Amino acid sequence: MTTDYVIYIGTETIKTAIIILAPLLGTGLVVGILVSLFQTVTQIREMTLTLIPKMAAVGLVILLFLPWFIDVVVSFTQEIFKQIPLMTQ
């Protein structure tokens, strides 16, 4: 196993993590901005008003994207397992 191969595996792992987390983080960002805008317009300062919609939106996105998340992780795992015989050479 060379250092180039370790760097390649690390890079692919980070790319896969970013691909999976992007919809979740984007949803949290958009909902957070919308709730903050609503709080600014109505002058309501309640901390739970920020937390509950974000949790609900991220939970909904997890449910909607779960098959795609599993597909991405399974294909990444299969690619790693295909590389195992090449590491011993």
Buried (B, 14 or more C-beta within 10 A) or exposed (E): EEEEEEEEBEEBEEEBEEBBEEBBEEBBEEBBEEBEEEBEEEEEEEEEBBEEBBEEBBEEBEEEBEEEBEEBBEEBEEEEEEBEEEEEE
